[in-house]
Amino acid sequence: MRIEEVDARTAADEVLARFHELELACHEELRPGEPVRTRDEVIAFHRHLPETQTSCHWLADGGVATLYVHGPTATFVNLLVDPSRRRRGIGSALLERVVARCRELGVGILRGHHSTPAGAAFAARAGAREEQRIVASLLDIGAAELPEPQVPDGFRLVSWLGRVPDEHLPAYVRSRCAMDDAPAPDEFDFPSSTAEKVRASEESLARRGREMRLTVAMAGDGEIGAFTELRLSKGSTLGFTDDTGTVAGQRGKGLARAVKLESLRRLRADHPEVEVVTTSNAEENSVMRHLNESIGFRATAVETMAALVLGSPATAVP
Ligand SMILES: CC(C)(COP(=O)(O)OP(=O)(O)OC[C@H]1O[C@@H](n2cnc3c(N)ncnc32)[C@H](O)[C@@H]1OP(=O)(O)O)[C@@H](O)C(=O)NCCC(=O)NCCS
């Protein structure tokens, strides 16, 4: 079986468009009810992944695989095979190439997500163990109530578009350590945030034509108690809430609710064309799921993370 590795940074649009075609072919079984990403969005997504991580792309006739390496135990694969071409070994052949690359890079654990019986059977056959479940949910932002946020004493809400101002970058990076104790599987070490990674992410989003929207709760001394990220492609009707975190010492005061409400209210005011906002949370993250549900998010799909142990983690090149 011919499998071609492509360099997404330099590949032609028609080559990267194959990743869009596969995404469309698998959309309804994986993300039922969610708007699809456009061809241009998917091309830009793959071409402009952040420079601070290693990403690899493979194309087979009937399937695609993408590898995202953040660290030796924080490495993810996305593998899609056209429904009309399944059970012919395409998925296995792609996975073989992905695993070989992981071994070269010193990756100790490779993770993927499945949400269908076929995906579960494929992961089990590959020898992967099941880990946490991830709940994908969706907000009909037009119909959502979104009351004005109650801001806890000593904090004010601040929103930035595109770029964190230089003077607030160190405080923002410090606050991002709130993500370090988000529920995670065993032997999963997602490298902490750095100023360089924040800037690389901003650069990647700008090149993808995606608006980076960040809302923080800032204390009088400039420290950040909570933050929430929202992303939106130009002209799209679909927004995506990415990480939300409250630093350990400030939890239980309502900061996460305040930043989320503010972020969604501002999105609705700035982009009335947006119809749907999606997000994903670990099933066991009851605090964040409860908060999202109280705002109006409704679960649409549950994914299971599956981990393939390849050996003792060495130093993966990010
Ligand atoms: C999972 C997926 C990639 C499998 O692709 P594929 O090309 O059909 O996989 P293969 O033909 O290489 O199957 C390898 C083995 O997996 C198992 N398997 C795959 N699909 C199965 C199914 N529907 N039922 C039972 N077992 C299945 C079988 O053991 C199979 O070997 P066999 O055909 O010799 O019995 C494909 O179903 C898909 O794209 N699903 C949606 C996305 C997804 O879940 N990706 C995986 C996680 S990243």
Ligand as a Chemical Component Dictionary entry (heavy atoms), coordinates in Angstrom:
data_LIG
# 
_chem_comp.id                   LIG 
_chem_comp.type                 NON-POLYMER 
_chem_comp.pdbx_formal_charge   0 
_chem_comp.three_letter_code    LIG 
# 
loop_
_chem_comp_atom.comp_id 
_chem_comp_atom.atom_id 
_chem_comp_atom.alt_atom_id 
_chem_comp_atom.type_symbol 
_chem_comp_atom.charge 
_chem_comp_atom.model_Cartn_x 
_chem_comp_atom.model_Cartn_y 
_chem_comp_atom.model_Cartn_z 
_chem_comp_atom.pdbx_ordinal 
LIG C1  C1  C 0 -10.630 3.254  13.109 1  
LIG C2  C2  C 0 -10.372 3.364  11.600 2  
LIG C3  C3  C 0 -9.197  4.334  11.369 3  
LIG C4  C4  C 0 -9.968  1.941  11.091 4  
LIG O1  O1  O 0 -9.549  2.025  9.734  5  
LIG P1  P1  P 0 -9.501  0.715  8.800  6  
LIG O2  O2  O 0 -8.686  1.041  7.609  7  
LIG O3  O3  O 0 -10.875 0.197  8.587  8  
LIG O4  O4  O 0 -8.695  -0.314 9.753  9  
LIG P2  P2  P 0 -8.005  -1.709 9.336  10 
LIG O5  O5  O 0 -8.639  -2.261 8.097  11 
LIG O6  O6  O 0 -6.538  -1.529 9.284  12 
LIG O7  O7  O 0 -8.412  -2.611 10.585 13 
LIG C5  C5  C 0 -7.448  -3.198 11.472 14 
LIG C6  C6  C 0 -8.168  -4.012 12.535 15 
LIG O8  O8  O 0 -8.956  -3.184 13.405 16 
LIG C7  C7  C 0 -10.147 -3.891 13.799 17 
LIG N1  N1  N 0 -11.337 -3.210 13.253 18 
LIG C8  C8  C 0 -11.358 -2.123 12.452 19 
LIG N2  N2  N 0 -12.645 -1.770 12.197 20 
LIG C9  C9  C 0 -13.445 -2.665 12.814 21 
LIG C10 C10 C 0 -14.847 -2.831 12.928 22 
LIG N3  N3  N 0 -15.709 -1.998 12.305 23 
LIG N4  N4  N 0 -15.317 -3.856 13.682 24 
LIG C11 C11 C 0 -14.498 -4.703 14.304 25 
LIG N5  N5  N 0 -13.127 -4.597 14.219 26 
LIG C12 C12 C 0 -12.623 -3.606 13.492 27 
LIG C13 C13 C 0 -10.030 -5.285 13.207 28 
LIG O9  O9  O 0 -9.328  -6.110 14.133 29 
LIG C14 C14 C 0 -9.171  -5.001 11.975 30 
LIG O10 O10 O 0 -8.507  -6.145 11.495 31 
LIG P3  P3  P 0 -9.306  -7.179 10.501 32 
LIG O11 O11 O 0 -9.989  -6.366 9.448  33 
LIG O12 O12 O 0 -8.197  -8.043 9.980  34 
LIG O13 O13 O 0 -10.287 -7.901 11.369 35 
LIG C15 C15 C 0 -11.637 3.824  10.846 36 
LIG O14 O14 O 0 -12.763 3.048  11.257 37 
LIG C16 C16 C 0 -11.989 5.276  11.047 38 
LIG O15 O15 O 0 -11.511 6.152  10.306 39 
LIG N6  N6  N 0 -12.834 5.595  12.063 40 
LIG C17 C17 C 0 -13.145 6.985  12.431 41 
LIG C18 C18 C 0 -11.937 7.713  13.106 42 
LIG C19 C19 C 0 -11.334 6.945  14.267 43 
LIG O16 O16 O 0 -12.016 6.406  15.135 44 
LIG N7  N7  N 0 -9.987  6.882  14.276 45 
LIG C20 C20 C 0 -9.226  6.038  15.226 46 
LIG C21 C21 C 0 -8.683  6.713  16.403 47 
LIG S1  S1  S 0 -7.425  7.923  16.101 48 
# 
loop_
_chem_comp_bond.comp_id 
_chem_comp_bond.atom_id_1 
_chem_comp_bond.atom_id_2 
_chem_comp_bond.value_order 
_chem_comp_bond.pdbx_ordinal 
LIG C1  C2  SING 1  
LIG C2  C3  SING 2  
LIG C2  C4  SING 3  
LIG C2  C15 SING 4  
LIG C4  O1  SING 5  
LIG O1  P1  SING 6  
LIG P1  O2  DOUB 7  
LIG P1  O3  SING 8  
LIG P1  O4  SING 9  
LIG O4  P2  SING 10 
LIG P2  O5  DOUB 11 
LIG P2  O6  SING 12 
LIG P2  O7  SING 13 
LIG O7  C5  SING 14 
LIG C5  C6  SING 15 
LIG C6  O8  SING 16 
LIG C6  C14 SING 17 
LIG O8  C7  SING 18 
LIG C7  N1  SING 19 
LIG C7  C13 SING 20 
LIG N1  C8  SING 21 
LIG N1  C12 SING 22 
LIG C8  N2  DOUB 23 
LIG N2  C9  SING 24 
LIG C9  C10 SING 25 
LIG C9  C12 DOUB 26 
LIG C10 N3  SING 27 
LIG C10 N4  DOUB 28 
LIG N4  C11 SING 29 
LIG C11 N5  DOUB 30 
LIG N5  C12 SING 31 
LIG C13 O9  SING 32 
LIG C13 C14 SING 33 
LIG C14 O10 SING 34 
LIG O10 P3  SING 35 
LIG P3  O11 DOUB 36 
LIG P3  O12 SING 37 
LIG P3  O13 SING 38 
LIG C15 O14 SING 39 
LIG C15 C16 SING 40 
LIG C16 O15 DOUB 41 
LIG C16 N6  SING 42 
LIG N6  C17 SING 43 
LIG C17 C18 SING 44 
LIG C18 C19 SING 45 
LIG C19 O16 DOUB 46 
LIG C19 N7  SING 47 
LIG N7  C20 SING 48 
LIG C20 C21 SING 49 
LIG C21 S1  SING 50 
# 
